[in-house]
Amino acid sequence: MHNFKKLKIWQDGIELVRENYKLTRTFPDFERFNLVSQMNRCAVSIPSNVAEGSSKSTDKHFNKYLEDSLGSAFEWETQLIVAFNENYLSEEKFKELEQKIKQIQKMISRFQSGLNL
């Protein structure tokens, strides 16, 4: 078992959630139950799955939650692209957040590689 609060992937995931909420608050009201809701759920899912998986008794079980976390990271990246294509954020902010999500994806993958499966 791992202390999830000490894991950099969890910490960076929590930071992404904060930035995501800040971003989605600026989206048009008609997106509240569509893209905003979807992005918020995906962002929260990234660190949540890391935390839940850290409680599992084997690395094999933990890995399943890391896979879910990674899937949410790729899903969130796709939604970020949709938001950018709809002009909901600047190119500068898009590139900044795209870089952050790609870094989280790499960290999750590397963490998975280090597990004893």
C-alpha positions in Angstrom: 0.0 0.0 0.0 1.1 3.5 -0.8 0.4 6.8 1.0 -1.3 8.5 -1.9 -0.8 12.1 -0.6 2.9 11.6 -1.0 2.7 10.4 -4.6 3.7 13.1 -7.1 1.1 11.8 -9.6 -1.6 12.4 -7.0 -0.3 15.9 -6.1 0.0 16.9 -9.8 -3.5 15.5 -10.4 -4.9 17.6 -7.5 -3.2 20.7 -9.0 -4.8 19.8 -12.4 -8.2 19.7 -10.8 -7.7 23.1 -9.3 -6.6 24.5 -12.7 -9.5 22.7 -14.4 -12.1 24.2 -12.2 -10.6 27.7 -12.6 -10.8 27.2 -16.4 -14.2 25.7 -16.7 -15.7 28.5 -14.6 -15.0 30.7 -17.6 -16.9 28.5 -20.1 -20.3 29.6 -21.5 -23.3 28.7 -19.2 -24.8 26.4 -21.8 -21.7 24.1 -21.4 -22.4 23.6 -17.6 -24.0 20.2 -18.1 -22.0 19.2 -21.1 -18.3 20.0 -21.5 -17.8 21.6 -18.0 -19.4 18.6 -16.2 -17.4 16.1 -18.3 -14.0 17.9 -17.8 -14.6 18.3 -14.1 -15.4 14.6 -13.7 -12.4 13.5 -15.7 -10.0 15.8 -13.9 -11.3 14.6 -10.5 -11.0 11.0 -11.6 -7.3 11.3 -12.2 -6.1 11.7 -8.6 -9.2 9.9 -7.2 -8.2 6.7 -9.0 -4.6 7.0 -7.8 -5.9 7.4 -4.2 -8.3 4.5 -4.4 -5.8 2.2 -6.1 -3.2 3.0 -3.4 -5.4 1.3 -0.9 -5.3 -2.1 -2.7 -3.3 -4.9 -1.3 -1.4 -5.8 -4.5 0.4 -3.8 -7.2 -1.7 -5.7 -9.8 -4.9 -4.3 -8.3 -3.3 -0.8 -8.0 -2.3 -1.0 -11.6 -6.0 -1.3 -12.7 -6.8 2.0 -11.0 -3.7 3.6 -12.5 -5.0 2.5 -15.9 -8.3 4.1 -15.2 -6.5 7.3 -14.1 -4.5 7.3 -17.3 -7.7 6.8 -19.3 -9.2 9.8 -17.6 -6.1 11.8 -18.4 -6.3 11.0 -22.1 -10.1 11.8 -22.0 -9.4 15.1 -20.3 -6.8 16.0 -22.9 -9.4 15.3 -25.6 -11.9 17.6 -23.9 -9.2 20.3 -23.6 -8.7 20.1 -27.3 -12.5 20.4 -27.9 -12.6 23.5 -25.6 -9.7 25.0 -27.4 -11.3 24.4 -30.8 -14.4 26.1 -29.5 -12.3 29.1 -28.5 -13.0 28.7 -24.7 -9.3 29.3 -23.9 -6.3 31.0 -25.4 -3.6 29.1 -27.3 -1.1 30.0 -24.5 -3.3 28.5 -21.8 -4.1 25.5 -24.0 -0.4 24.7 -24.6 0.3 25.2 -20.8 -2.5 22.7 -19.8 -1.6 20.3 -22.7 1.9 20.1 -21.4 0.7 19.5 -17.8 -1.6 16.7 -18.8 1.0 15.0 -21.0 3.4 15.2 -18.1 0.8 13.5 -15.8 0.2 10.8 -18.5 4.0 10.1 -18.6 4.3 10.0 -14.8 1.4 7.5 -14.5 2.9 5.3 -17.2 6.3 5.4 -15.5 4.8 4.7 -12.2 3.0 1.7 -13.7 6.3 0.4 -15.1 7.8 0.4 -11.6 5.1 -1.8 -10.1 5.7 -5.4 -9.3 3.2 -7.0 -11.6 
